[in-house]
Amino acid sequence: MKKTDFTVTFGRRIADLRLSRKLSQESLAEMCDITPHAVSLIETGNRFPRMETLIKISNVFGITVNDLFDFTKCEINIEDMQNGIDKMSEVIKSDKVKTVALYNFLKNLINL
C-alpha cells in the first residue's frame, strides 16, 4: 500500500491511543491477533488495516470504529486534506472498482 497523508494521520492516531494506554506494539498486536510488524506498519502509515482489524483495535481501546477516525487532536494540514479529497474525486471519476470499494468502506464505517 502506498503511504498517504491519511494513512500517516491514521497511524499516528493508533500510536497515540496505544501510548496513552501504556501498551507496547507487541501487546496491541497480541490483543488484535496480528503481528507486531503489522502494528508498526499501521502506525507508520505504510499499511491500512482491514475492517476486521479495525474492529479489534477499537475493541482494545474501548471505542467505536468511528472514534478511531477522530483526528481532532491530530495535526492535519488542510491543504494536504484537500489534495487527498481531490485525488479521491479523480479516482471516483475514472475507476469503477475503486469507487465501489471506497463507497462500501465508507458505508460500513458509517453504519457501524
Biopython code that builds the backbone (N, CA, C, O; Angstrom):
import numpy as np
from Bio.PDB.StructureBuilder import StructureBuilder

atoms = [
    (1, "MET", "N", (0.848, -1.181, 0.000)),
    (1, "MET", "CA", (0.000, 0.000, 0.000)),
    (1, "MET", "C", (0.890, 1.239, 0.000)),
    (1, "MET", "O", (1.924, 1.284, 0.666)),
    (2, "LYS", "N", (0.473, 2.216, -0.743)),
    (2, "LYS", "CA", (1.214, 3.468, -0.810)),
    (2, "LYS", "C", (0.880, 4.325, 0.416)),
    (2, "LYS", "O", (-0.287, 4.489, 0.772)),
    (3, "LYS", "N", (1.912, 4.861, 1.049)),
    (3, "LYS", "CA", (1.735, 5.740, 2.201)),
    (3, "LYS", "C", (1.086, 7.037, 1.731)),
    (3, "LYS", "O", (1.522, 7.632, 0.746)),
    (4, "THR", "N", (0.045, 7.475, 2.434)),
    (4, "THR", "CA", (-0.643, 8.719, 2.113)),
    (4, "THR", "C", (-0.753, 9.565, 3.376)),
    (4, "THR", "O", (-0.473, 9.093, 4.477)),
    (5, "ASP", "N", (-1.164, 10.820, 3.206)),
    (5, "ASP", "CA", (-1.373, 11.683, 4.374)),
    (5, "ASP", "C", (-2.410, 11.065, 5.314)),
    (5, "ASP", "O", (-2.279, 11.138, 6.535)),
    (6, "PHE", "N", (-3.439, 10.458, 4.724)),
    (6, "PHE", "CA", (-4.482, 9.848, 5.547)),
    (6, "PHE", "C", (-3.938, 8.675, 6.349)),
    (6, "PHE", "O", (-4.192, 8.575, 7.550)),
    (7, "THR", "N", (-3.181, 7.771, 5.688)),
    (7, "THR", "CA", (-2.689, 6.601, 6.412)),
    (7, "THR", "C", (-1.674, 6.999, 7.485)),
    (7, "THR", "O", (-1.597, 6.357, 8.532)),
    (8, "VAL", "N", (-0.902, 8.046, 7.232)),
    (8, "VAL", "CA", (0.051, 8.535, 8.233)),
    (8, "VAL", "C", (-0.710, 9.123, 9.424)),
    (8, "VAL", "O", (-0.370, 8.842, 10.573)),
    (9, "THR", "N", (-1.724, 9.924, 9.162)),
    (9, "THR", "CA", (-2.521, 10.517, 10.239)),
    (9, "THR", "C", (-3.241, 9.433, 11.029)),
    (9, "THR", "O", (-3.285, 9.480, 12.258)),
    (10, "PHE", "N", (-3.808, 8.453, 10.320)),
    (10, "PHE", "CA", (-4.474, 7.348, 10.989)),
    (10, "PHE", "C", (-3.473, 6.580, 11.850)),
    (10, "PHE", "O", (-3.778, 6.224, 12.988)),
    (11, "GLY", "N", (-2.295, 6.329, 11.319)),
    (11, "GLY", "CA", (-1.264, 5.625, 12.076)),
    (11, "GLY", "C", (-0.864, 6.360, 13.341)),
    (11, "GLY", "O", (-0.675, 5.748, 14.392)),
    (12, "ARG", "N", (-0.736, 7.676, 13.237)),
    (12, "ARG", "CA", (-0.431, 8.489, 14.429)),
    (12, "ARG", "C", (-1.533, 8.354, 15.473)),
    (12, "ARG", "O", (-1.266, 8.282, 16.673)),
    (13, "ARG", "N", (-2.765, 8.322, 14.999)),
    (13, "ARG", "CA", (-3.907, 8.182, 15.913)),
    (13, "ARG", "C", (-3.823, 6.862, 16.673)),
    (13, "ARG", "O", (-4.040, 6.828, 17.885)),
    (14, "ILE", "N", (-3.510, 5.781, 15.972)),
    (14, "ILE", "CA", (-3.393, 4.478, 16.618)),
    (14, "ILE", "C", (-2.231, 4.486, 17.613)),
    (14, "ILE", "O", (-2.365, 3.992, 18.732)),
    (15, "ALA", "N", (-1.107, 5.040, 17.209)),
    (15, "ALA", "CA", (0.050, 5.113, 18.110)),
    (15, "ALA", "C", (-0.278, 5.936, 19.353)),
    (15, "ALA", "O", (0.081, 5.550, 20.465)),
    (16, "ASP", "N", (-0.960, 7.071, 19.171)),
    (16, "ASP", "CA", (-1.337, 7.909, 20.314)),
    (16, "ASP", "C", (-2.255, 7.153, 21.266)),
    (16, "ASP", "O", (-2.074, 7.209, 22.483)),
    (17, "LEU", "N", (-3.240, 6.445, 20.715)),
    (17, "LEU", "CA", (-4.145, 5.661, 21.554)),
    (17, "LEU", "C", (-3.383, 4.570, 22.305)),
    (17, "LEU", "O", (-3.608, 4.350, 23.495)),
    (18, "ARG", "N", (-2.488, 3.898, 21.602)),
    (18, "ARG", "CA", (-1.707, 2.818, 22.215)),
    (18, "ARG", "C", (-0.834, 3.358, 23.343)),
    (18, "ARG", "O", (-0.800, 2.797, 24.438)),
    (19, "LEU", "N", (-0.134, 4.448, 23.066)),
    (19, "LEU", "CA", (0.765, 5.020, 24.069)),
    (19, "LEU", "C", (0.001, 5.593, 25.261)),
    (19, "LEU", "O", (0.477, 5.514, 26.394)),
    (20, "SER", "N", (-1.169, 6.165, 25.019)),
    (20, "SER", "CA", (-1.958, 6.717, 26.122)),
    (20, "SER", "C", (-2.431, 5.628, 27.081)),
    (20, "SER", "O", (-2.753, 5.901, 28.238)),
    (21, "ARG", "N", (-2.468, 4.407, 26.591)),
    (21, "ARG", "CA", (-2.865, 3.268, 27.427)),
    (21, "ARG", "C", (-1.656, 2.446, 27.866)),
    (21, "ARG", "O", (-1.788, 1.357, 28.423)),
    (22, "LYS", "N", (-0.465, 3.005, 27.597)),
    (22, "LYS", "CA", (0.803, 2.389, 28.004)),
    (22, "LYS", "C", (0.942, 0.956, 27.493)),
    (22, "LYS", "O", (1.397, 0.065, 28.210)),
    (23, "LEU", "N", (0.540, 0.758, 26.241)),
    (23, "LEU", "CA", (0.674, -0.551, 25.600)),
    (23, "LEU", "C", (1.877, -0.541, 24.659)),
    (23, "LEU", "O", (2.165, 0.471, 24.021)),
    (24, "SER", "N", (2.559, -1.646, 24.580)),
    (24, "SER", "CA", (3.616, -1.801, 23.587)),
    (24, "SER", "C", (2.979, -2.238, 22.271)),
    (24, "SER", "O", (1.826, -2.670, 22.234)),
    (25, "GLN", "N", (3.745, -2.119, 21.203)),
    (25, "GLN", "CA", (3.244, -2.620, 19.917)),
    (25, "GLN", "C", (2.994, -4.123, 20.006)),
    (25, "GLN", "O", (2.047, -4.636, 19.409)),
    (26, "GLU", "N", (3.833, -4.816, 20.741)),
    (26, "GLU", "CA", (3.676, -6.257, 20.910)),
    (26, "GLU", "C", (2.372, -6.588, 21.626)),
    (26, "GLU", "O", (1.666, -7.520, 21.240)),
    (27, "SER", "N", (2.051, -5.820, 22.678)),
    (27, "SER", "CA", (0.810, -6.055, 23.426)),
    (27, "SER", "C", (-0.413, -5.823, 22.549)),
    (27, "SER", "O", (-1.340, -6.632, 22.532)),
    (28, "LEU", "N", (-0.407, -4.709, 21.821)),
    (28, "LEU", "CA", (-1.534, -4.407, 20.941)),
    (28, "LEU", "C", (-1.670, -5.490, 19.872)),
    (28, "LEU", "O", (-2.777, -5.931, 19.560)),
    (29, "ALA", "N", (-0.549, -5.909, 19.320)),
    (29, "ALA", "CA", (-0.573, -6.953, 18.294)),
    (29, "ALA", "C", (-1.211, -8.228, 18.839)),
    (29, "ALA", "O", (-2.064, -8.832, 18.189)),
    (30, "GLU", "N", (-0.796, -8.622, 20.016)),
    (30, "GLU", "CA", (-1.333, -9.847, 20.610)),
    (30, "GLU", "C", (-2.842, -9.728, 20.853)),
    (30, "GLU", "O", (-3.591, -10.669, 20.590)),
    (31, "MET", "N", (-3.279, -8.581, 21.351)),
    (31, "MET", "CA", (-4.703, -8.373, 21.627)),
    (31, "MET", "C", (-5.548, -8.366, 20.356)),
    (31, "MET", "O", (-6.729, -8.712, 20.387)),
    (32, "CYS", "N", (-4.939, -7.970, 19.241)),
    (32, "CYS", "CA", (-5.659, -7.871, 17.967)),
    (32, "CYS", "C", (-5.404, -9.068, 17.052)),
    (32, "CYS", "O", (-5.938, -9.139, 15.945)),
    (33, "ASP", "N", (-4.590, -9.997, 17.522)),
    (33, "ASP", "CA", (-4.265, -11.193, 16.738)),
    (33, "ASP", "C", (-3.603, -10.832, 15.405)),
    (33, "ASP", "O", (-3.929, -11.385, 14.355)),
    (34, "ILE", "N", (-2.664, -9.885, 15.487)),
    (34, "ILE", "CA", (-1.837, -9.517, 14.336)),
    (34, "ILE", "C", (-0.388, -9.507, 14.808)),
    (34, "ILE", "O", (-0.120, -9.676, 15.998)),
    (35, "THR", "N", (0.535, -9.312, 13.892)),
    (35, "THR", "CA", (1.941, -9.302, 14.284)),
    (35, "THR", "C", (2.371, -7.913, 14.748)),
    (35, "THR", "O", (1.767, -6.914, 14.356)),
    (36, "PRO", "N", (3.412, -7.843, 15.582)),
    (36, "PRO", "CA", (3.955, -6.534, 15.954)),
    (36, "PRO", "C", (4.409, -5.741, 14.725)),
    (36, "PRO", "O", (4.306, -4.515, 14.697)),
    (37, "HIS", "N", (4.911, -6.449, 13.715)),
    (37, "HIS", "CA", (5.324, -5.773, 12.480)),
    (37, "HIS", "C", (4.124, -5.107, 11.811)),
    (37, "HIS", "O", (4.244, -4.000, 11.286)),
    (38, "ALA", "N", (2.965, -5.775, 11.829)),
    (38, "ALA", "CA", (1.752, -5.186, 11.243)),
    (38, "ALA", "C", (1.360, -3.919, 11.996)),
    (38, "ALA", "O", (0.959, -2.930, 11.383)),
    (39, "VAL", "N", (1.474, -3.946, 13.324)),
    (39, "VAL", "CA", (1.175, -2.743, 14.116)),
    (39, "VAL", "C", (2.118, -1.622, 13.715)),
    (39, "VAL", "O", (1.691, -0.481, 13.535)),
    (40, "SER", "N", (3.391, -1.939, 13.574)),
    (40, "SER", "CA", (4.375, -0.935, 13.165)),
    (40, "SER", "C", (4.024, -0.350, 11.797)),
    (40, "SER", "O", (4.082, 0.864, 11.603)),
    (41, "LEU", "N", (3.662, -1.216, 10.851)),
    (41, "LEU", "CA", (3.296, -0.730, 9.512)),
    (41, "LEU", "C", (2.067, 0.177, 9.564)),
    (41, "LEU", "O", (2.007, 1.186, 8.861)),
    (42, "ILE", "N", (1.093, -0.179, 10.390)),
    (42, "ILE", "CA", (-0.110, 0.657, 10.535)),
    (42, "ILE", "C", (0.269, 2.008, 11.133)),
    (42, "ILE", "O", (-0.146, 3.052, 10.630)),
    (43, "GLU", "N", (1.051, 1.987, 12.200)),
    (43, "GLU", "CA", (1.394, 3.226, 12.902)),
    (43, "GLU", "C", (2.272, 4.160, 12.073)),
    (43, "GLU", "O", (2.259, 5.372, 12.291)),
    (44, "THR", "N", (3.019, 3.624, 11.146)),
    (44, "THR", "CA", (3.861, 4.467, 10.294)),
    (44, "THR", "C", (3.152, 4.873, 9.002)),
    (44, "THR", "O", (3.717, 5.596, 8.181)),
    (45, "GLY", "N", (1.922, 4.410, 8.827)),
    (45, "GLY", "CA", (1.160, 4.791, 7.639)),
    (45, "GLY", "C", (1.476, 3.971, 6.405)),
    (45, "GLY", "O", (1.070, 4.329, 5.299)),
    (46, "ASN", "N", (2.193, 2.881, 6.581)),
    (46, "ASN", "CA", (2.561, 2.039, 5.447)),
    (46, "ASN", "C", (1.540, 0.941, 5.160)),
    (46, "ASN", "O", (1.630, 0.258, 4.140)),
    (47, "ARG", "N", (0.582, 0.773, 6.049)),
    (47, "ARG", "CA", (-0.480, -0.207, 5.842)),
    (47, "ARG", "C", (-1.752, 0.322, 6.490)),
    (47, "ARG", "O", (-1.720, 0.940, 7.554)),
    (48, "PHE", "N", (-2.862, 0.066, 5.827)),
    (48, "PHE", "CA", (-4.156, 0.407, 6.413)),
    (48, "PHE", "C", (-4.845, -0.907, 6.756)),
    (48, "PHE", "O", (-4.936, -1.797, 5.911)),
    (49, "PRO", "N", (-5.332, -1.035, 7.991)),
    (49, "PRO", "CA", (-5.896, -2.320, 8.415)),
    (49, "PRO", "C", (-7.228, -2.650, 7.755)),
    (49, "PRO", "O", (-7.975, -1.762, 7.344)),
    (50, "ARG", "N", (-7.509, -3.944, 7.662)),
    (50, "ARG", "CA", (-8.804, -4.418, 7.185)),
    (50, "ARG", "C", (-9.865, -4.081, 8.216)),
    (50, "ARG", "O", (-9.556, -3.773, 9.368)),
    (51, "MET", "N", (-11.121, -4.142, 7.790)),
    (51, "MET", "CA", (-12.232, -3.817, 8.691)),
    (51, "MET", "C", (-12.197, -4.708, 9.937)),
    (51, "MET", "O", (-12.436, -4.238, 11.050)),
    (52, "GLU", "N", (-11.905, -5.966, 9.746)),
    (52, "GLU", "CA", (-11.831, -6.910, 10.873)),
    (52, "GLU", "C", (-10.811, -6.441, 11.910)),
    (52, "GLU", "O", (-11.061, -6.524, 13.112)),
    (53, "THR", "N", (-9.673, -5.953, 11.450)),
    (53, "THR", "CA", (-8.633, -5.470, 12.352)),
    (53, "THR", "C", (-9.033, -4.136, 12.977)),
    (53, "THR", "O", (-8.741, -3.888, 14.147)),
    (54, "LEU", "N", (-9.692, -3.284, 12.213)),
    (54, "LEU", "CA", (-10.187, -2.019, 12.781)),
    (54, "LEU", "C", (-11.118, -2.291, 13.958)),
    (54, "LEU", "O", (-11.049, -1.617, 14.986)),
    (55, "ILE", "N", (-11.982, -3.278, 13.798)),
    (55, "ILE", "CA", (-12.921, -3.629, 14.876)),
    (55, "ILE", "C", (-12.155, -4.125, 16.098)),
    (55, "ILE", "O", (-12.461, -3.730, 17.223)),
    (56, "LYS", "N", (-11.170, -4.981, 15.888)),
    (56, "LYS", "CA", (-10.361, -5.497, 17.004)),
    (56, "LYS", "C", (-9.629, -4.360, 17.715)),
    (56, "LYS", "O", (-9.596, -4.310, 18.944)),
    (57, "ILE", "N", (-9.047, -3.453, 16.940)),
    (57, "ILE", "CA", (-8.316, -2.322, 17.529)),
    (57, "ILE", "C", (-9.265, -1.453, 18.348)),
    (57, "ILE", "O", (-8.949, -1.068, 19.473)),
    (58, "SER", "N", (-10.424, -1.149, 17.780)),
    (58, "SER", "CA", (-11.374, -0.304, 18.515)),
    (58, "SER", "C", (-11.835, -0.995, 19.801)),
    (58, "SER", "O", (-12.027, -0.333, 20.821)),
    (59, "ASN", "N", (-12.014, -2.308, 19.761)),
    (59, "ASN", "CA", (-12.411, -3.045, 20.967)),
    (59, "ASN", "C", (-11.334, -2.983, 22.042)),
    (59, "ASN", "O", (-11.645, -2.845, 23.225)),
    (60, "VAL", "N", (-10.072, -3.083, 21.639)),
    (60, "VAL", "CA", (-8.971, -2.990, 22.597)),
    (60, "VAL", "C", (-9.003, -1.647, 23.312)),
    (60, "VAL", "O", (-8.782, -1.577, 24.521)),
    (61, "PHE", "N", (-9.279, -0.582, 22.567)),
    (61, "PHE", "CA", (-9.278, 0.758, 23.149)),
    (61, "PHE", "C", (-10.623, 1.135, 23.774)),
    (61, "PHE", "O", (-10.747, 2.193, 24.391)),
    (62, "GLY", "N", (-11.627, 0.271, 23.615)),
    (62, "GLY", "CA", (-12.935, 0.542, 24.210)),
    (62, "GLY", "C", (-13.657, 1.696, 23.542)),
    (62, "GLY", "O", (-14.387, 2.442, 24.194)),
    (63, "ILE", "N", (-13.450, 1.842, 22.237)),
    (63, "ILE", "CA", (-14.099, 2.907, 21.480)),
    (63, "ILE", "C", (-14.733, 2.305, 20.227)),
    (63, "ILE", "O", (-14.524, 1.130, 19.925)),
    (64, "THR", "N", (-15.492, 3.095, 19.513)),
    (64, "THR", "CA", (-16.086, 2.625, 18.267)),
    (64, "THR", "C", (-15.075, 2.758, 17.131)),
    (64, "THR", "O", (-14.083, 3.481, 17.235)),
    (65, "VAL", "N", (-15.353, 2.045, 16.049)),
    (65, "VAL", "CA", (-14.501, 2.191, 14.868)),
    (65, "VAL", "C", (-14.519, 3.643, 14.403)),
    (65, "VAL", "O", (-13.482, 4.184, 14.019)),
    (66, "ASN", "N", (-15.685, 4.274, 14.434)),
    (66, "ASN", "CA", (-15.760, 5.690, 14.034)),
    (66, "ASN", "C", (-14.818, 6.555, 14.853)),
    (66, "ASN", "O", (-14.206, 7.484, 14.328)),
    (67, "ASP", "N", (-14.701, 6.247, 16.154)),
    (67, "ASP", "CA", (-13.816, 7.035, 17.018)),
    (67, "ASP", "C", (-12.346, 6.896, 16.634)),
    (67, "ASP", "O", (-11.543, 7.780, 16.934)),
    (68, "LEU", "N", (-11.988, 5.803, 15.977)),
    (68, "LEU", "CA", (-10.610, 5.662, 15.508)),
    (68, "LEU", "C", (-10.263, 6.757, 14.509)),
    (68, "LEU", "O", (-9.096, 7.105, 14.330)),
    (69, "PHE", "N", (-11.291, 7.294, 13.861)),
    (69, "PHE", "CA", (-11.085, 8.305, 12.826)),
    (69, "PHE", "C", (-11.314, 9.720, 13.349)),
    (69, "PHE", "O", (-11.482, 10.654, 12.565)),
    (70, "ASP", "N", (-11.320, 9.879, 14.668)),
    (70, "ASP", "CA", (-11.455, 11.201, 15.268)),
    (70, "ASP", "C", (-10.063, 11.824, 15.323)),
    (70, "ASP", "O", (-9.296, 11.593, 16.257)),
    (71, "PHE", "N", (-9.763, 12.611, 14.311)),
    (71, "PHE", "CA", (-8.439, 13.217, 14.190)),
    (71, "PHE", "C", (-8.399, 14.632, 14.767)),
    (71, "PHE", "O", (-7.484, 15.393, 14.452)),
    (72, "THR", "N", (-9.358, 14.994, 15.592)),
    (72, "THR", "CA", (-9.421, 16.369, 16.086)),
    (72, "THR", "C", (-8.189, 16.755, 16.890)),
    (72, "THR", "O", (-7.849, 17.935, 16.968)),
    (73, "LYS", "N", (-7.516, 15.779, 17.488)),
    (73, "LYS", "CA", (-6.319, 16.093, 18.268)),
    (73, "LYS", "C", (-5.046, 15.888, 17.457)),
    (73, "LYS", "O", (-3.945, 16.127, 17.953)),
    (74, "CYS", "N", (-5.194, 15.447, 16.215)),
    (74, "CYS", "CA", (-4.037, 15.244, 15.342)),
    (74, "CYS", "C", (-3.791, 16.509, 14.534)),
    (74, "CYS", "O", (-4.714, 17.262, 14.223)),
    (75, "GLU", "N", (-2.544, 16.719, 14.209)),
    (75, "GLU", "CA", (-2.227, 17.842, 13.339)),
    (75, "GLU", "C", (-2.489, 17.430, 11.900)),
    (75, "GLU", "O", (-1.856, 16.510, 11.382)),
    (76, "ILE", "N", (-3.420, 18.112, 11.261)),
    (76, "ILE", "CA", (-3.747, 17.810, 9.874)),
    (76, "ILE", "C", (-3.559, 19.073, 9.053)),
    (76, "ILE", "O", (-4.095, 20.131, 9.381)),
    (77, "ASN", "N", (-2.813, 18.949, 8.016)),
    (77, "ASN", "CA", (-2.601, 20.049, 7.106)),
    (77, "ASN", "C", (-3.814, 20.117, 6.174)),
    (77, "ASN", "O", (-4.060, 19.189, 5.404)),
    (78, "ILE", "N", (-4.565, 21.209, 6.246)),
    (78, "ILE", "CA", (-5.793, 21.354, 5.453)),
    (78, "ILE", "C", (-5.504, 21.247, 3.962)),
    (78, "ILE", "O", (-6.297, 20.663, 3.224)),
    (79, "GLU", "N", (-4.406, 21.786, 3.516)),
    (79, "GLU", "CA", (-4.055, 21.710, 2.095)),
    (79, "GLU", "C", (-3.830, 20.248, 1.677)),
    (79, "GLU", "O", (-4.259, 19.835, 0.600)),
    (80, "ASP", "N", (-3.157, 19.470, 2.535)),
    (80, "ASP", "CA", (-2.952, 18.053, 2.253)),
    (80, "ASP", "C", (-4.283, 17.309, 2.207)),
    (80, "ASP", "O", (-4.488, 16.437, 1.363)),
    (81, "MET", "N", (-5.187, 17.663, 3.126)),
    (81, "MET", "CA", (-6.510, 17.030, 3.113)),
    (81, "MET", "C", (-7.240, 17.328, 1.813)),
    (81, "MET", "O", (-7.827, 16.429, 1.211)),
    (82, "GLN", "N", (-7.210, 18.569, 1.381)),
    (82, "GLN", "CA", (-7.880, 18.946, 0.145)),
    (82, "GLN", "C", (-7.282, 18.211, -1.044)),
    (82, "GLN", "O", (-8.010, 17.758, -1.927)),
    (83, "ASN", "N", (-5.954, 18.091, -1.070)),
    (83, "ASN", "CA", (-5.305, 17.336, -2.143)),
    (83, "ASN", "C", (-5.759, 15.885, -2.141)),
    (83, "ASN", "O", (-5.993, 15.307, -3.203)),
    (84, "GLY", "N", (-5.886, 15.291, -0.958)),
    (84, "GLY", "CA", (-6.363, 13.914, -0.854)),
    (84, "GLY", "C", (-7.787, 13.771, -1.359)),
    (84, "GLY", "O", (-8.109, 12.812, -2.059)),
    (85, "ILE", "N", (-8.630, 14.714, -1.010)),
    (85, "ILE", "CA", (-10.020, 14.696, -1.482)),
    (85, "ILE", "C", (-10.062, 14.849, -2.993)),
    (85, "ILE", "O", (-10.845, 14.177, -3.664)),
    (86, "ASP", "N", (-9.230, 15.722, -3.532)),
    (86, "ASP", "CA", (-9.162, 15.896, -4.986)),
    (86, "ASP", "C", (-8.737, 14.598, -5.679)),
    (86, "ASP", "O", (-9.297, 14.232, -6.713)),
    (87, "LYS", "N", (-7.741, 13.900, -5.105)),
    (87, "LYS", "CA", (-7.286, 12.632, -5.679)),
    (87, "LYS", "C", (-8.410, 11.592, -5.640)),
    (87, "LYS", "O", (-8.611, 10.850, -6.602)),
    (88, "MET", "N", (-9.141, 11.545, -4.516)),
    (88, "MET", "CA", (-10.268, 10.606, -4.422)),
    (88, "MET", "C", (-11.313, 10.915, -5.482)),
    (88, "MET", "O", (-11.875, 10.004, -6.090)),
    (89, "SER", "N", (-11.573, 12.190, -5.703)),
    (89, "SER", "CA", (-12.550, 12.590, -6.720)),
    (89, "SER", "C", (-12.129, 12.106, -8.100)),
    (89, "SER", "O", (-12.964, 11.643, -8.877)),
    (90, "GLU", "N", (-10.846, 12.211, -8.407)),
    (90, "GLU", "CA", (-10.349, 11.747, -9.702)),
    (90, "GLU", "C", (-10.512, 10.235, -9.846)),
    (90, "GLU", "O", (-10.887, 9.742, -10.910)),
    (91, "VAL", "N", (-10.228, 9.502, -8.765)),
    (91, "VAL", "CA", (-10.392, 8.045, -8.793)),
    (91, "VAL", "C", (-11.855, 7.693, -9.017)),
    (91, "VAL", "O", (-12.167, 6.799, -9.804)),
    (92, "ILE", "N", (-12.745, 8.385, -8.335)),
    (92, "ILE", "CA", (-14.177, 8.112, -8.476)),
    (92, "ILE", "C", (-14.621, 8.307, -9.922)),
    (92, "ILE", "O", (-15.468, 7.568, -10.423)),
    (93, "LYS", "N", (-14.053, 9.291, -10.580)),
    (93, "LYS", "CA", (-14.424, 9.557, -11.967)),
    (93, "LYS", "C", (-13.860, 8.516, -12.936)),
    (93, "LYS", "O", (-14.433, 8.288, -14.001)),
    (94, "SER", "N", (-12.736, 7.881, -12.573)),
    (94, "SER", "CA", (-12.036, 7.064, -13.559)),
    (94, "SER", "C", (-11.960, 5.570, -13.265)),
    (94, "SER", "O", (-11.610, 4.801, -14.160)),
    (95, "ASP", "N", (-12.269, 5.132, -12.059)),
    (95, "ASP", "CA", (-12.069, 3.724, -11.723)),
    (95, "ASP", "C", (-13.280, 3.185, -10.971)),
    (95, "ASP", "O", (-13.442, 3.428, -9.776)),
    (96, "LYS", "N", (-14.114, 2.463, -11.675)),
    (96, "LYS", "CA", (-15.361, 1.958, -11.095)),
    (96, "LYS", "C", (-15.104, 1.008, -9.924)),
    (96, "LYS", "O", (-15.803, 1.075, -8.913)),
    (97, "VAL", "N", (-14.119, 0.134, -10.048)),
    (97, "VAL", "CA", (-13.839, -0.837, -8.990)),
    (97, "VAL", "C", (-13.418, -0.131, -7.702)),
    (97, "VAL", "O", (-13.896, -0.469, -6.619)),
    (98, "LYS", "N", (-12.521, 0.851, -7.824)),
    (98, "LYS", "CA", (-12.084, 1.591, -6.637)),
    (98, "LYS", "C", (-13.215, 2.449, -6.081)),
    (98, "LYS", "O", (-13.300, 2.652, -4.870)),
    (99, "THR", "N", (-14.071, 2.945, -6.940)),
    (99, "THR", "CA", (-15.217, 3.739, -6.489)),
    (99, "THR", "C", (-16.141, 2.887, -5.632)),
    (99, "THR", "O", (-16.581, 3.321, -4.567)),
    (100, "VAL", "N", (-16.434, 1.684, -6.089)),
    (100, "VAL", "CA", (-17.307, 0.777, -5.339)),
    (100, "VAL", "C", (-16.652, 0.399, -4.006)),
    (100, "VAL", "O", (-17.322, 0.364, -2.974)),
    (101, "ALA", "N", (-15.348, 0.117, -4.027)),
    (101, "ALA", "CA", (-14.633, -0.241, -2.803)),
    (101, "ALA", "C", (-14.651, 0.909, -1.801)),
    (101, "ALA", "O", (-14.881, 0.693, -0.612)),
    (102, "LEU", "N", (-14.410, 2.124, -2.274)),
    (102, "LEU", "CA", (-14.432, 3.295, -1.401)),
    (102, "LEU", "C", (-15.826, 3.515, -0.827)),
    (102, "LEU", "O", (-15.982, 3.780, 0.365)),
    (103, "TYR", "N", (-16.829, 3.404, -1.679)),
    (103, "TYR", "CA", (-18.211, 3.565, -1.229)),
    (103, "TYR", "C", (-18.553, 2.546, -0.145)),
    (103, "TYR", "O", (-19.109, 2.901, 0.895)),
    (104, "ASN", "N", (-18.220, 1.284, -0.391)),
    (104, "ASN", "CA", (-18.536, 0.231, 0.585)),
    (104, "ASN", "C", (-17.791, 0.436, 1.894)),
    (104, "ASN", "O", (-18.348, 0.211, 2.968)),
    (105, "PHE", "N", (-16.530, 0.863, 1.809)),
    (105, "PHE", "CA", (-15.768, 1.135, 3.026)),
    (105, "PHE", "C", (-16.430, 2.239, 3.847)),
    (105, "PHE", "O", (-16.639, 2.086, 5.050)),
    (106, "LEU", "N", (-16.756, 3.348, 3.194)),
    (106, "LEU", "CA", (-17.372, 4.465, 3.895)),
    (106, "LEU", "C", (-18.752, 4.098, 4.425)),
    (106, "LEU", "O", (-19.117, 4.492, 5.533)),
    (107, "LYS", "N", (-19.512, 3.355, 3.650)),
    (107, "LYS", "CA", (-20.839, 2.911, 4.079)),
    (107, "LYS", "C", (-20.726, 2.049, 5.341)),
    (107, "LYS", "O", (-21.479, 2.243, 6.296)),
    (108, "ASN", "N", (-19.790, 1.104, 5.345)),
    (108, "ASN", "CA", (-19.588, 0.251, 6.512)),
    (108, "ASN", "C", (-19.102, 1.041, 7.706)),
    (108, "ASN", "O", (-19.491, 0.759, 8.839)),
    (109, "LEU", "N", (-18.270, 2.013, 7.466)),
    (109, "LEU", "CA", (-17.745, 2.840, 8.543)),
    (109, "LEU", "C", (-18.878, 3.624, 9.217)),
    (109, "LEU", "O", (-18.924, 3.731, 10.442)),
    (110, "ILE", "N", (-19.753, 4.149, 8.438)),
    (110, "ILE", "CA", (-20.850, 4.956, 8.972)),
    (110, "ILE", "C", (-21.900, 4.093, 9.652)),
    (110, "ILE", "O", (-22.502, 4.515, 10.640)),
    (111, "ASN", "N", (-22.127, 2.891, 9.139)),
    (111, "ASN", "CA", (-23.187, 2.022, 9.670)),
    (111, "ASN", "C", (-22.782, 1.222, 10.881)),
    (111, "ASN", "O", (-23.612, 0.498, 11.430)),
    (112, "LEU", "N", (-21.540, 1.320, 11.325)),
    (112, "LEU", "CA", (-21.136, 0.529, 12.493)),
    (112, "LEU", "C", (-21.736, 1.047, 13.752)),
    (112, "LEU", "O", (-21.496, 0.493, 14.825)),
]
sb = StructureBuilder()
sb.init_structure("model")
sb.init_model(0)
sb.init_chain("A")
sb.init_seg("    ")
for serial, (resi, resn, name, xyz) in enumerate(atoms, 1):
    if name == "N":
        sb.init_residue(resn, " ", resi, " ")
    sb.init_atom(name, np.array(xyz, "f"), 0.0, 1.0, " ", f" {name:<3s}", serial, name[0])
structure = sb.get_structure()
